[in-house]
Amino acid sequence: MAERRKFKKRYCKYCEAKVEFIDYKDLAMFKFSLSERFKIMPRRLTGNCKKHQEMVTVAIKRARQTALIPYIVDRKNVVENPFEFIK
């Protein structure tokens, strides 16, 4: 029989840092929860807990509405590193 792969346990970065609130203006905090095309990454990939994933989602949506983060990245104008303006 084939052996099952053992993956390392993903952990919530925000629980480890004891973050109580994720602010939409702090772009560096939730930069790791976005893909190259600025899509929100799911919990199973980021390892966030449910509470912090919901806070990240709300913060990203608020940042999009205030034009801090684009809604979509144009396929025709490809940027090498879309996070270079987020510091």
N, C-alpha and C positions, 0 to 999 in steps of 0.2 A: 504494500500500500504506500501511496505517496505521503510523505510527511507534510504536515501543515506548516505553513510559514508562520514565524513568530514576529510580529511587528512590535516595535517599541510603543509603549503607552504614550499617547499624546496628552498634554496637560494644558490647562488654561493659563496663559501668560498673565492675564489680568487677576486671577485668583492668587497666583504666586506673588504678584506685586501688590496685592491687597488694594486694588483699585475699587473705589466705591461708585464713581461716576465717570463716564467717558464723554468728554466735551467735544462737540462737533468742530470747534476751532483748532483743536490739537490734532493736526493732520498726521503727524509722525506716529501718534499712538495707534491709529487704526490703519496705517499704511500696509501692514502685513495681512490685513483681512480683505484686501482688494487684489484682483488679478491684473494682468498687464493691460487689459482693456477696461479697467475700472469696474469690473463686476464684483459683487459681494461673494466672497468664497464661503462655502458651507462649513458647518461645524465639524464635519467628519474630516475635512482637510486641514482646518486651522487648529482644531483641538480645543476650541473655546467651550466653556460650559454654556448651558442654555440661557442663564441670566445675562452673562456678558455678551453672548452673541446677539441677543435682542437689543442690548444697549448699543453695540457696535452698528447694528443695522439702522437703528434710529439716528445715530450720529452721522452715518454716511448719507442717509437720505436728507438730513438737514443741511449737511455740507454741500450736497448737490443743489439743493434749492437756493442756497445763498451763493452759488457759483464758485465755491472753493474747489470743487471737484467736478469734472465734466460728467455728463450722463453717459455719453458714449465716446469712443475713440474712432475717428474716421479711418476706414480701411485703406483709403487711397493715400492719405498723408500719414505714413507710418513713422512713428517716432521710436528711436532706439530705446530710450529709457523714459517711459512716461512719468516716473516718479522723481525726475531730476528737479522739478520745481517744488516738490514737497520736501522740506528739510526740517 
